[in-house]
Amino acid sequence: MTYFEKDNSGKYVKKENYQQQRFYSPEYIKTLIDKYNFQILSVSDDYSDRKPKTNTQRLTYILKINK
C-alpha cells in the first residue's frame, strides 16, 4: 500500500506499507480452539455484529479460555 504522510515541515512524504494475510479454514480454527482449551462465545461476519453468511469472507471469533 502506498500512502503519503505529512512531515513536520508540512511536506508530504511517500510511504510504503506491506501487509500479508493468511487464510485458515473454519475447521482448522475449530481444531486450534479445542486443542488450546478455548470456548467459542460468538462468531460474526467481519468485525461486525452480523451473523456469518455463506458469502462471508472473514469470520471474527470471540473466545473464552476454559479454566
Backbone as numpy.savetxt, mean C-alpha at the origin, in Angstrom:
# Nx Ny Nz CAx CAy CAz Cx Cy Cz
9.55 9.09 -11.50 8.71 10.23 -11.50 9.61 11.46 -11.50
9.30 12.39 -12.31 10.02 13.65 -12.37 9.15 14.75 -11.80
9.72 15.55 -10.92 8.99 16.69 -10.36 9.95 17.84 -10.12
9.42 19.01 -9.86 10.21 20.21 -9.63 9.94 20.72 -8.23
11.01 21.08 -7.52 10.91 21.55 -6.15 11.56 22.93 -6.05
10.89 23.84 -5.38 11.42 25.20 -5.23 12.53 25.19 -4.18
13.70 25.77 -4.51 14.79 25.85 -3.54 14.71 27.16 -2.76
15.69 27.41 -1.89 15.68 28.59 -1.02 15.74 29.91 -1.80
16.29 29.88 -2.99 16.40 31.11 -3.79 15.14 31.37 -4.62
14.18 30.45 -4.57 12.95 30.62 -5.33 12.99 29.96 -6.70
14.13 29.38 -7.06 14.24 28.68 -8.35 13.74 27.25 -8.19
13.26 26.71 -9.30 12.80 25.32 -9.30 13.91 24.39 -9.76
14.09 23.33 -9.00 15.12 22.33 -9.29 14.43 21.04 -9.69
14.90 20.44 -10.79 14.33 19.18 -11.27 14.81 18.04 -10.37
13.87 17.21 -9.94 14.17 16.05 -9.09 13.62 14.80 -9.75
14.25 13.69 -9.48 13.80 12.38 -9.97 13.52 11.49 -8.76
12.48 10.70 -8.86 12.13 9.78 -7.80 11.72 8.45 -8.43
12.27 7.36 -7.94 11.95 6.03 -8.46 11.28 5.24 -7.35
10.15 4.64 -7.65 9.46 3.79 -6.70 9.18 2.44 -7.34
9.36 1.41 -6.55 9.10 0.06 -7.03 7.98 -0.54 -6.19
7.04 -1.16 -6.85 5.96 -1.82 -6.14 5.98 -3.30 -6.47
5.49 -4.08 -5.53 5.40 -5.53 -5.74 3.96 -5.97 -5.56
3.63 -7.01 -6.24 2.30 -7.58 -6.14 2.40 -8.92 -5.42
1.55 -9.12 -4.43 1.41 -10.41 -3.75 -0.05 -10.81 -3.81
-0.31 -12.03 -4.11 -1.69 -12.50 -4.21 -2.36 -12.49 -2.84
-3.67 -12.34 -2.80 -4.38 -12.41 -1.52 -4.14 -13.74 -0.79
-3.97 -14.81 -1.55 -3.70 -16.12 -0.94 -2.35 -16.11 -0.21
-1.35 -15.51 -0.83 -0.02 -15.43 -0.21 -0.07 -14.54 1.03
-0.76 -13.42 0.94 -0.91 -12.53 2.08 -1.58 -13.27 3.24
-2.62 -14.03 2.93 -3.32 -14.80 3.97 -2.39 -15.82 4.62
-1.54 -16.43 3.84 -0.55 -17.37 4.38 0.37 -16.68 5.39
0.85 -15.50 5.05 1.72 -14.75 5.95 0.98 -14.30 7.21
-0.25 -13.88 7.04 -1.06 -13.46 8.19 -1.21 -14.61 9.17
-1.50 -15.78 8.67 -1.64 -16.97 9.52 -0.29 -17.36 10.13
0.74 -17.35 9.33 2.07 -17.77 9.78 2.58 -16.91 10.94
2.32 -15.61 10.87 2.85 -14.69 11.89 1.81 -14.30 12.94
0.75 -15.08 13.00 -0.24 -15.00 14.08 -0.97 -13.66 14.13
-1.42 -13.20 12.99 -2.24 -12.01 12.92 -3.69 -12.39 12.64
-4.57 -11.48 12.92 -5.99 -11.66 12.66 -6.44 -10.52 11.74
-7.21 -10.84 10.73 -7.73 -9.83 9.82 -8.93 -9.15 10.46
-8.84 -7.83 10.64 -9.97 -7.06 11.14 -10.84 -6.56 10.00
-10.18 -6.17 8.90 -10.94 -5.75 7.72 -10.04 -5.75 6.50
-10.67 -5.83 5.35 -9.99 -5.73 4.06 -10.81 -4.73 3.24
-10.12 -3.74 2.67 -10.84 -2.71 1.92 -10.20 -2.46 0.56
-10.88 -1.67 -0.21 -10.47 -1.34 -1.57 -9.58 -0.10 -1.56
-8.28 -0.30 -1.74 -7.32 0.78 -1.97 -7.41 1.96 -1.01
-7.10 1.72 0.26 -7.04 2.78 1.27 -8.35 3.55 1.42
-9.46 2.86 1.35 -10.77 3.48 1.49 -11.60 2.66 2.47
-12.84 3.05 2.65 -13.77 2.26 3.47 -14.62 1.33 2.62
-14.38 1.33 1.31 -15.18 0.50 0.40 -14.75 -0.97 0.47
-15.72 -1.83 0.33 -15.42 -3.26 0.25 -14.76 -3.56 -1.09
-13.84 -4.52 -1.11 -13.20 -4.90 -2.37 -14.20 -5.44 -3.38
-13.93 -5.18 -4.65 -14.74 -5.69 -5.75 -13.87 -6.58 -6.61
-14.44 -7.18 -7.62 -13.66 -8.06 -8.49 -12.59 -7.30 -9.27
-12.78 -5.99 -9.47 -11.80 -5.21 -10.23 -10.88 -4.38 -9.32
-10.91 -4.63 -8.01 -10.03 -3.92 -7.07 -8.57 -4.23 -7.42
-7.76 -3.19 -7.50 -6.35 -3.38 -7.85 -5.43 -3.42 -6.64
-5.87 -2.85 -5.51 -5.03 -2.84 -4.31 -5.92 -3.09 -3.10
-5.57 -4.12 -2.35 -6.29 -4.42 -1.12 -5.53 -3.83 0.07
-6.28 -3.26 1.00 -5.69 -2.73 2.22 -6.18 -3.59 3.38
-5.24 -4.13 4.14 -5.57 -5.00 5.25 -5.37 -4.26 6.57
-6.34 -4.39 7.46 -6.20 -3.93 8.85 -6.08 -5.21 9.67
-4.96 -5.33 10.39 -4.65 -6.56 11.12 -4.47 -6.30 12.60
-4.62 -7.35 13.36 -4.38 -7.32 14.80 -3.53 -8.53 15.13
-2.52 -8.35 15.93 -1.69 -9.50 16.31 -2.42 -10.28 17.41
-2.42 -11.59 17.28 -2.99 -12.44 18.30 -1.96 -12.68 19.39
-2.37 -12.52 20.62 -1.44 -12.73 21.75 -1.53 -14.12 22.29
